[in-house]
Amino acid sequence: MKFCAMLALILILAAATAVFGLEKTAYQMREDFGTAPLYDCALSYYYYIPCPTYSWFWSYTGWVPNDIVGKFFTVGDQSTGGWDPCDPFNCHTVDALRILDFAGYGTVYPGLFTVEFDMWCSDEQGCPVGGSIWSSGPYETSFGWNYVFIEPALCLTDCAALPGPPASSPRVLVTATMVGSDGMYPAWGMDNIGTPADLGCIMHDYGCLGALYPRPLTSHYPTMHTGYYGPNFQYCPPLWFADGADSTPDASIFGSIELAWRLYFICEGPTAVEPGTWGSIKRIYR
């Protein structure tokens, strides 16, 4: 019985490693230092590994319409990039999302590679709780760093993992659904541990948080954040993305990787107007 369970786990991980035949390409990209919008704090999990000044990323392509990829964030986690953690009691308002696309064909061929971003309250495994609390509508990505502004800014207090009162540590899932007529692109940028390791680069994150790999076995966090959900949330919990240089079925060499996505927060305290919903969220975490 244990053997069967282990075999099933290896097959699932192997599917996640291959991600159904997605094509991968290694790129170098530099952070967009000094161009971010005004914000109080930011949260991201991907590694920025200068080698020497530009970091390596993986580009994954080959989607089908209705495919969903996503990433979940918990306010109060240690962010990569040298920032202090966002205050879990006060940084409950999100006003921008940044993503990385290495193709940029959305703005060149409108309607063909269109995506739609959504936010959901999330459980600890990255599965949505309830319905979408924000949607971007059809969105065409451009090459490089894209800023998706959330207008008006969105309060996440009702997504608090610790409902209180006072509520703290909102957890939110951000997804991108391929809604265009051709799901081949965007070429989502994800962090790359395998290439700089093979090149002999010094393994460190930009800032003070060292790059630990493979993830999540030696991660700063107990679970992964980035996953493939399949068409219409076929997989939940999602399948993790393995580093493109990892040839093992369980990603044991370099581990799993994260979408190069970041959330920007306004820190003005809880602003939810329906504290009664905290009870329903609290029951989820019992």
C-alpha positions in Angstrom: 0.0 0.0 0.0 2.8 2.4 0.9 4.5 1.5 -2.4 1.4 2.3 -4.4 1.0 5.7 -2.6 4.7 6.5 -3.2 4.4 5.5 -6.9 1.3 7.8 -7.2 3.2 10.6 -5.7 6.2 10.2 -8.0 3.8 10.1 -11.0 2.2 13.3 -9.9 5.5 15.0 -9.4 6.7 13.8 -12.7 3.6 15.3 -14.4 4.4 18.6 -12.6 8.0 18.4 -13.7 7.1 18.0 -17.3 4.0 20.2 -17.0 2.5 18.4 -19.9 5.2 19.1 -22.3 5.6 22.8 -21.8 8.6 24.3 -23.6 11.2 26.0 -21.4 14.0 28.5 -22.2 16.6 30.1 -20.0 16.7 33.9 -20.1 18.6 36.7 -18.2 16.7 39.7 -17.0 17.5 42.5 -14.7 15.2 43.8 -12.0 13.4 47.0 -12.8 15.0 49.0 -10.0 13.5 52.3 -9.3 10.5 51.9 -11.6 8.0 50.3 -9.2 4.9 52.3 -8.3 4.6 53.9 -4.8 3.9 51.3 -2.2 4.3 50.6 1.5 5.6 47.1 1.3 5.9 44.3 -1.3 5.8 40.5 -1.2 7.5 38.1 -3.6 9.0 34.6 -3.3 11.1 34.2 -6.4 14.9 34.2 -6.3 16.9 37.0 -7.9 20.4 35.6 -8.4 22.8 38.1 -10.0 25.3 36.4 -12.3 27.0 38.9 -12.2 24.3 41.6 -12.5 21.4 40.0 -14.3 19.4 37.1 -12.8 18.5 33.9 -14.7 14.8 33.1 -15.2 13.0 30.2 -17.0 10.4 31.0 -19.6 7.6 28.4 -19.9 5.3 28.3 -22.9 2.8 25.9 -24.5 -0.5 26.5 -22.7 -3.9 25.7 -23.9 -7.0 27.9 -23.6 -8.5 27.9 -20.1 -5.3 26.8 -18.5 -4.7 28.4 -15.1 -1.4 29.2 -13.4 -1.2 30.9 -10.1 0.6 31.8 -7.0 -0.6 32.4 -3.4 0.8 34.9 -0.9 0.5 35.3 2.8 1.0 38.7 4.3 3.7 38.5 7.0 5.9 36.0 5.2 9.5 36.9 4.7 9.8 38.3 1.2 12.8 37.7 -1.0 14.5 40.8 -2.4 15.7 42.2 0.9 12.5 43.7 2.2 11.2 43.3 5.7 8.0 41.3 6.0 4.7 43.2 5.5 2.9 43.9 8.7 0.3 41.0 8.9 -2.0 43.2 11.0 -1.9 46.4 8.9 -0.9 45.6 5.4 -4.2 44.3 4.2 -4.7 46.4 1.0 -3.2 45.3 -2.3 -3.0 47.8 -5.2 -0.7 46.3 -7.8 0.5 43.0 -9.2 3.8 42.7 -11.2 4.4 39.8 -13.6 7.1 38.8 -16.0 6.5 37.8 -19.7 9.3 36.9 -22.0 7.1 36.8 -25.1 5.1 40.0 -25.0 2.9 39.0 -27.9 -0.3 40.0 -26.1 -0.1 43.6 -27.2 1.1 42.6 -30.6 -1.7 40.2 -31.4 -4.7 41.3 -29.2 -7.2 38.6 -28.5 -4.8 35.8 -29.4 -2.8 35.3 -26.2 -5.1 37.2 -23.8 -5.1 36.4 -20.1 -7.3 37.3 -17.2 -6.0 37.8 -13.7 -8.1 36.9 -10.6 -7.7 37.1 -6.9 -9.2 34.7 -4.4 -9.0 34.1 -0.7 -6.8 31.1 -0.4 -6.3 28.2 2.0 -2.9 27.0 3.1 -2.4 24.7 0.1 -3.1 27.5 -2.5 -6.7 26.5 -3.3 -9.3 29.2 -3.7 -11.8 29.8 -0.9 -15.1 31.2 -2.3 -15.4 33.1 -5.5 -13.1 35.6 -7.2 -12.8 38.8 -5.2 -11.2 40.8 -8.1 -10.7 40.3 -11.8 -8.6 42.3 -14.3 -10.8 41.4 -17.2 -9.1 40.5 -20.5 -5.5 41.6 -20.3 -2.8 41.8 -23.0 0.8 41.4 -21.6 3.8 43.1 -23.0 7.5 42.0 -23.0 9.3 42.3 -19.6 7.9 43.5 -16.3 4.2 44.2 -16.4 2.3 46.2 -13.8 -1.3 45.2 -13.3 -3.0 47.9 -11.2 -5.9 47.1 -9.0 -8.4 49.9 -9.0 -9.8 50.6 -6.6 -7.2 49.0 -4.2 -8.5 45.7 -2.7 -8.9 45.0 1.0 -7.9 41.4 1.9 -9.0 41.4 5.6 -11.7 38.9 4.9 -9.0 36.5 3.6 -7.1 36.6 6.9 -5.6 33.2 7.9 -5.9 34.4 11.5 -9.3 36.0 11.6 -9.0 37.5 15.1 -10.1 40.0 15.9 -7.8 41.6 15.2 -7.5 39.8 11.9 -4.0 39.2 10.6 -2.0 37.4 7.8 -4.3 37.6 4.8 -3.7 34.9 2.3 -4.6 35.4 -1.3 -4.3 33.4 -4.5 -3.5 35.2 -7.7 -4.3 33.3 -10.9 -3.9 33.9 -14.7 -6.3 32.2 -17.0 -5.6 31.8 -20.7 -8.7 33.3 -22.2 -7.4 34.1 -25.7 -8.0 31.9 -28.8 -4.4 30.6 -28.6 -3.0 29.6 -25.2 0.7 29.2 -26.4 1.7 32.5 -24.7 2.5 34.4 -22.4 6.0 33.1 -21.8 5.7 33.2 -18.0 8.9 34.1 -16.3 9.9 31.9 -13.3 13.0 32.0 -11.2 15.9 29.8 -12.3 18.2 28.0 -9.8 19.6 25.3 -12.2 21.3 27.5 -14.7 23.3 29.8 -12.3 24.2 26.7 -10.3 25.6 24.9 -13.4 27.5 28.1 -14.4 29.1 28.3 -10.9 27.4 31.6 -9.9 27.3 32.4 -6.3 23.9 31.2 -5.0 22.4 34.1 -3.2 19.3 36.2 -3.4 19.5 40.0 -4.0 19.4 41.3 -0.5 19.8 39.4 2.7 17.8 36.3 2.1 19.9 33.4 0.9 18.7 31.1 -1.9 18.0 27.7 -0.5 17.4 24.8 -2.9 16.0 22.4 -3.7 12.6 23.9 -2.7 10.4 23.2 -0.9 12.4 20.6 1.0 14.9 23.2 2.3 12.7 26.2 1.7 12.1 29.3 3.9 8.4 28.3 3.7 6.6 25.1 4.6 4.8 24.9 1.2 5.3 26.0 -2.4 3.4 28.9 -3.8 3.5 28.6 -7.5 1.4 26.0 -9.3 -0.4 24.7 -12.4 -4.1 24.4 -11.8 -5.1 23.0 -15.2 -8.2 24.0 -17.1 -11.0 25.2 -14.7 -9.0 24.3 -11.5 -8.6 20.6 -12.5 -5.7 20.4 -10.0 -6.1 21.7 -6.5 -3.7 21.6 -4.7 -1.9 22.6 -7.8 1.1 20.9 -9.5 4.4 22.5 -8.8 6.8 23.7 -11.5 10.2 22.0 -11.4 13.3 23.8 -12.3 13.9 23.5 -16.0 17.4 22.0 -15.5 16.1 19.3 -13.1 15.8 15.9 -14.8 14.6 13.9 -11.8 10.9 12.8 -11.4 10.7 14.4 -8.0 12.7 17.6 -8.6 15.3 16.5 -6.1 18.3 18.3 -7.7 17.2 21.9 -7.9 13.6 21.7 -6.7 10.6 23.7 -7.6 10.4 27.3 -8.9 8.3 30.3 -8.5 6.6 32.7 -10.9 8.3 36.0 -11.0 5.2 37.7 -9.6 5.1 40.4 -6.9 2.3 42.0 -4.9 2.4 45.6 -3.7 0.5 46.6 -0.5 -0.8 49.7 1.2 -0.5 49.5 5.0 -3.4 51.3 6.5 -4.9 48.6 8.8 -7.9 46.3 8.3 -10.6 47.9 6.2 -13.1 45.1 5.7 -16.7 46.2 6.2 -18.1 42.7 6.9 -16.3 41.3 10.0 -19.0 38.7 10.3 -17.3 36.8 7.4 -14.3 36.1 9.6 -16.2 33.3 11.2 -16.7 31.4 8.0 -13.0 31.9 7.1 -12.0 30.7 10.5 -13.9 27.4 10.1 -11.8 26.7 7.1 -8.6 26.7 9.1 -9.8 24.5 12.0 
